[in-house]
């Protein structure tokens, strides 16, 4: 409907019939609504396909490592606990005969938030793709990877902002430098700040490489052995549950790609299968799209030769704790 025609009809006071979804009569005007649009262009086969699809680069795995998913409604509320309250201690918890126990109160702060609708669309020309079904699947894969990469960049930015400036360290060929001791020192400082020891470490790829370089430069049996430790072995040495090395990149200009995780070692507390009020430092709150599930695909025929494929989801990445991070800036 043209805008001028629609405005004229609305100004005239004419009541338009609701779209019944079927048996619409020729010559009558109906106003479309969002639910009808969603049902018209929703692609169940492609939505089912993308739910079962596995990204070979595992961008989603890195995203879940940093900011585990918490499924909530579109609008949700979580309690931002005052960290100091969790570690208060007293010596007057003794009850005298005839009196009650001392009463304590955890005040916390209720925070209201909402998940944000995010999505991307790609346009396909039928003349370019002899197998349009396969082309649509490839388009959905590309869009989903891109959406997860976008959220990964957001998660890293939120985590680094919460961690603050961090501590600068130099890991190079200087003999006697022990990078693992730097990490342990940072973990201890984070534990002193929050009372909860970080259980995960995220290494930027260059930081991980410089760690090995620094150990090998010691030219000792211990240095060579430390340089050869795999991430899970190093996790045992440092007393954390998991270590992940981020190698993801994004296109930052027409000719250059940039590391999603810079040359840092980021420590934080996080758990898989988290809830709204658990002590994880960072969470990715997600909501179901219309019809259920966390991803939804739409296919819209734009013209005789053009098709738009859209993938959408709802998420919001929040640092639910502002202390308890360790951050080393490696040079």
C-alpha positions as semicolon CSV with decimal commas, in nm:
position;residue;x (nm);y (nm);z (nm)
1;X;0,000;0,000;0,000
2;X;0,143;0,340;-0,095
3;X;0,201;0,578;0,200
4;X;-0,027;0,850;0,057
5;X;-0,311;0,603;0,003
6;X;-0,269;0,459;0,351
7;X;-0,272;0,806;0,508
8;X;-0,589;0,899;0,318
9;X;-0,768;0,586;0,434
10;X;-0,670;0,638;0,797
11;X;-0,770;1,005;0,785
12;X;-1,113;0,917;0,645
13;X;-1,200;0,714;0,952
14;X;-1,272;0,401;0,753
15;X;-1,241;0,088;0,966
16;X;-1,030;-0,177;0,800
17;X;-1,108;-0,542;0,866
18;X;-0,851;-0,752;1,046
19;X;-0,647;-0,993;0,837
20;X;-0,813;-1,327;0,906
21;X;-0,528;-1,522;0,752
22;X;-0,747;-1,677;0,483
23;X;-1,048;-1,611;0,260
24;X;-0,956;-1,247;0,202
25;X;-1,183;-1,091;-0,059
26;X;-1,053;-0,929;-0,379
27;X;-1,073;-0,551;-0,381
28;X;-1,059;-0,516;-0,001
29;X;-0,764;-0,365;0,188
30;X;-0,597;-0,541;0,484
31;X;-0,316;-0,417;0,708
32;X;-0,029;-0,661;0,755
33;X;0,106;-0,730;1,103
34;X;0,433;-0,864;1,239
35;X;0,306;-1,209;1,326
36;X;0,165;-1,256;0,975
37;X;0,499;-1,142;0,828
38;X;0,689;-1,388;1,047
39;X;0,463;-1,677;0,953
40;X;0,471;-1,586;0,583
41;X;0,849;-1,581;0,551
42;X;0,953;-1,817;0,830
43;X;1,155;-2,111;0,696
44;X;1,118;-2,417;0,917
45;X;1,359;-2,636;0,714
46;X;1,639;-2,377;0,730
47;X;1,573;-2,305;1,097
48;X;1,596;-2,678;1,172
49;X;1,911;-2,699;0,961
50;X;2,092;-2,418;1,143
51;X;1,999;-2,555;1,487
52;X;2,181;-2,879;1,402
53;X;2,470;-2,713;1,219
54;X;2,818;-2,706;1,376
55;X;3,054;-2,418;1,301
56;X;3,394;-2,565;1,200
57;X;3,570;-2,263;1,356
58;X;3,372;-2,306;1,680
59;X;3,318;-1,934;1,730
60;X;3,019;-2,023;1,945
61;X;3,244;-2,237;2,167
62;X;3,470;-1,940;2,243
63;X;3,166;-1,720;2,302
64;X;3,018;-1,970;2,550
65;X;3,358;-2,000;2,722
66;X;3,365;-1,625;2,792
67;X;2,995;-1,553;2,839
68;X;2,785;-1,866;2,904
69;X;2,424;-1,860;2,787
70;X;2,142;-1,793;3,030
71;X;1,793;-1,836;2,883
72;X;1,550;-1,571;3,002
73;X;1,237;-1,390;2,885
74;X;1,263;-1,080;2,670
75;X;1,258;-0,870;2,987
76;X;1,434;-1,014;3,288
77;X;1,565;-0,922;3,629
78;X;1,880;-1,035;3,805
79;X;2,032;-0,947;4,140
80;X;2,366;-0,772;4,139
81;X;2,502;-0,887;4,475
82;X;2,726;-0,662;4,675
83;X;3,042;-0,869;4,682
84;X;3,149;-0,745;5,025
85;X;2,832;-0,884;5,184
86;X;2,929;-1,238;5,085
87;X;3,253;-1,218;5,285
88;X;3,141;-1,030;5,595
89;X;3,241;-1,199;5,919
90;X;3,161;-1,132;6,282
91;X;3,241;-1,258;6,628
92;X;2,901;-1,177;6,783
93;X;2,709;-1,473;6,639
94;X;2,668;-1,621;6,986
95;X;2,311;-1,642;7,118
96;X;2,237;-1,563;7,479
97;X;1,963;-1,755;7,664
98;X;1,624;-1,599;7,596
99;X;1,736;-1,398;7,295
100;X;1,730;-1,449;6,918
101;X;2,021;-1,503;6,688
102;X;2,175;-1,197;6,531
103;X;1,987;-1,100;6,216
104;X;2,186;-1,024;5,899
105;X;2,057;-0,896;5,567
106;X;2,182;-0,936;5,211
107;X;2,059;-0,628;5,030
108;X;2,190;-0,667;4,677
109;X;2,050;-0,466;4,387
110;X;1,776;-0,578;4,152
111;X;1,866;-0,492;3,794
112;X;1,610;-0,499;3,512
113;X;1,733;-0,565;3,160
114;X;1,609;-0,697;2,828
115;X;1,749;-0,902;2,544
116;X;1,807;-0,725;2,213
117;X;1,685;-0,841;1,874
118;X;1,981;-0,895;1,639
119;X;1,992;-1,028;1,286
120;X;2,142;-1,006;0,939
121;X;2,009;-1,046;0,585
122;X;2,180;-1,161;0,267
123;X;2,030;-1,125;-0,082
124;X;2,058;-1,406;-0,335
125;X;2,018;-1,373;-0,713
126;X;1,870;-1,686;-0,871
127;X;2,086;-1,647;-1,180
128;X;2,400;-1,686;-0,965
129;X;2,295;-2,006;-0,789
130;X;2,173;-2,307;-0,991
131;X;2,096;-2,490;-0,664
132;X;1,899;-2,233;-0,464
133;X;1,835;-2,470;-0,170
134;X;2,206;-2,525;-0,120
135;X;2,271;-2,153;-0,162
136;X;2,022;-2,074;0,113
137;X;2,189;-2,320;0,350
138;X;2,529;-2,165;0,281
139;X;2,382;-1,818;0,336
140;X;2,237;-1,923;0,671
141;X;2,572;-2,067;0,780
142;X;2,756;-1,747;0,686
143;X;2,503;-1,525;0,863
144;X;2,507;-1,737;1,179
145;X;2,888;-1,733;1,196
146;X;2,881;-1,357;1,153
147;X;2,620;-1,308;1,425
148;X;2,822;-1,520;1,668
149;X;3,141;-1,335;1,574
150;X;2,964;-1,006;1,647
151;X;2,857;-1,127;1,991
152;X;3,206;-1,266;2,058
153;X;3,356;-0,924;1,991
154;X;3,098;-0,769;2,223
155;X;3,173;-1,024;2,496
156;X;3,548;-0,962;2,478
157;X;3,494;-0,585;2,487
158;X;3,263;-0,611;2,790
159;X;3,506;-0,841;2,973
160;X;3,808;-0,619;2,908
161;X;3,614;-0,310;3,013
162;X;3,515;-0,483;3,339
163;X;3,873;-0,600;3,399
164;X;4,009;-0,248;3,369
165;X;4,355;-0,145;3,251
166;X;4,522;-0,469;3,359
167;X;4,891;-0,521;3,426
168;X;5,162;-0,489;3,162
169;X;5,414;-0,774;3,133
170;X;5,694;-0,848;2,887
171;X;5,743;-1,204;2,771
172;X;6,038;-1,241;2,536
173;X;6,376;-1,411;2,512
174;X;6,508;-1,255;2,834
175;X;6,648;-1,540;3,044
176;X;6,488;-1,602;3,381
177;X;6,146;-1,463;3,296
178;X;5,864;-1,695;3,412
179;X;5,532;-1,602;3,246
180;X;5,337;-1,863;3,444
181;X;5,438;-1,690;3,766
182;X;5,297;-1,364;3,627
183;X;4,966;-1,541;3,563
184;X;4,962;-1,692;3,914
185;X;5,030;-1,352;4,070
186;X;4,741;-1,200;3,875
187;X;4,508;-1,484;3,979
188;X;4,596;-1,433;4,346
189;X;4,530;-1,059;4,319
190;X;4,190;-1,125;4,159
191;X;4,103;-1,368;4,439
192;X;4,199;-1,109;4,700
193;X;3,968;-0,858;4,529
194;X;3,658;-1,073;4,495
195;X;3,705;-1,372;4,725
196;X;3,637;-1,607;4,434
197;X;3,931;-1,742;4,239
198;X;3,910;-1,717;3,858
199;X;3,859;-2,065;3,713
200;X;3,909;-1,985;3,344
201;X;4,188;-1,823;3,145
202;X;4,156;-1,681;2,795
203;X;4,483;-1,637;2,605
204;X;4,515;-1,425;2,297
205;X;4,707;-1,618;2,033
206;X;5,013;-1,391;2,047
207;X;5,017;-1,401;2,429
208;X;5,018;-1,782;2,415
209;X;5,303;-1,785;2,163
210;X;5,509;-1,540;2,370
211;X;5,459;-1,756;2,677
212;X;5,628;-2,047;2,498
213;X;5,901;-1,821;2,363
214;X;5,982;-1,691;2,711
215;X;6,001;-2,041;2,859
216;X;6,229;-2,172;2,584
217;X;6,461;-1,875;2,631
218;X;6,543;-1,999;2,983
219;X;6,740;-2,283;2,820
220;X;6,666;-2,517;3,109
221;X;6,490;-2,850;3,137
222;X;6,211;-2,686;3,335
223;X;6,172;-2,409;3,081
224;X;6,151;-2,651;2,789
225;X;5,901;-2,868;2,978
226;X;5,681;-2,568;3,061
227;X;5,690;-2,447;2,701
228;X;5,551;-2,780;2,582
229;X;5,252;-2,785;2,818
230;X;4,914;-2,811;2,646
231;X;4,635;-2,577;2,766
232;X;4,469;-2,845;2,980
233;X;4,805;-2,938;3,137
234;X;4,882;-2,574;3,214
235;X;4,536;-2,540;3,368
236;X;4,631;-2,807;3,622
237;X;4,956;-2,629;3,704
238;X;4,784;-2,292;3,752
239;X;4,488;-2,434;3,943
240;X;4,214;-2,331;3,697
241;X;3,952;-2,549;3,532
242;X;3,993;-2,448;3,167
243;X;4,223;-2,252;2,938
244;X;4,125;-2,147;2,588
245;X;4,337;-1,987;2,316
246;X;4,146;-1,747;2,093
247;X;4,251;-1,747;1,728
248;X;3,941;-1,575;1,586
249;X;3,978;-1,280;1,349
250;X;3,743;-1,021;1,201
251;X;3,775;-0,797;0,897
252;X;3,872;-0,458;1,040
253;X;3,933;-0,282;0,707
254;X;3,923;-0,352;0,336
255;X;4,267;-0,516;0,347
256;X;4,328;-0,616;0,710
257;X;4,203;-0,861;0,967
258;X;4,229;-0,807;1,343
259;X;4,244;-1,051;1,633
260;X;3,917;-1,062;1,829
261;X;4,119;-1,116;2,148
262;X;4,423;-0,892;2,166
263;X;4,758;-0,982;2,326
264;X;4,614;-1,044;2,671
265;X;4,565;-1,318;2,928
266;X;4,222;-1,272;3,083
267;X;4,120;-1,459;3,398
268;X;3,760;-1,474;3,523
269;X;3,511;-1,697;3,700
270;X;3,251;-1,871;3,485
271;X;3,047;-2,190;3,471
272;X;2,857;-2,378;3,203
273;X;2,482;-2,408;3,250
274;X;2,473;-2,092;3,460
275;X;2,163;-1,936;3,613
276;X;2,062;-1,576;3,661
277;X;2,212;-1,537;4,008
278;X;2,527;-1,753;3,999
279;X;2,862;-1,574;4,052
280;X;2,988;-1,588;3,691
281;X;3,162;-1,267;3,588
282;X;3,004;-1,246;3,245
283;X;2,678;-1,382;3,104
284;X;2,509;-1,386;2,767
285;X;2,138;-1,362;2,829
286;X;1,937;-1,510;2,542
287;X;1,565;-1,533;2,465
288;X;1,365;-1,765;2,245
289;X;1,253;-1,630;1,909
290;X;0,891;-1,657;1,802
291;X;0,799;-2,023;1,780
292;X;1,076;-2,133;2,019
293;X;1,444;-2,195;1,971
294;X;1,725;-1,941;1,984
295;X;1,764;-1,886;1,607
296;X;1,501;-1,823;1,340
297;X;1,541;-1,808;0,962
298;X;1,322;-1,616;0,716
299;X;1,319;-1,643;0,337
300;X;1,151;-1,363;0,144
301;X;1,098;-1,355;-0,233
302;X;1,174;-0,992;-0,319
303;X;1,117;-1,018;-0,694
304;X;1,122;-1,274;-0,972
305;X;1,499;-1,318;-0,934
306;X;1,589;-1,194;-0,585
307;X;1,553;-1,373;-0,251
308;X;1,640;-1,236;0,095
309;X;1,756;-1,481;0,362
310;X;1,749;-1,351;0,722
311;X;1,873;-1,500;1,050
312;X;1,767;-1,344;1,382
313;X;1,822;-1,402;1,754
314;X;1,791;-1,223;2,089
315;X;2,084;-1,167;2,325
316;X;2,239;-0,924;2,572
317;X;2,593;-0,961;2,711
318;X;2,634;-0,825;3,063
319;X;2,921;-0,816;3,310
320;X;2,728;-0,920;3,621
321;X;3,039;-0,879;3,835
322;X;3,274;-0,580;3,819
323;X;3,557;-0,734;4,022
324;X;3,733;-1,069;4,022
325;X;3,903;-1,042;3,682
326;X;4,273;-1,077;3,616
327;X;4,420;-0,919;3,306
328;X;4,776;-0,924;3,174
329;X;4,872;-0,709;2,875
330;X;5,153;-0,902;2,708
331;X;5,424;-0,733;2,507
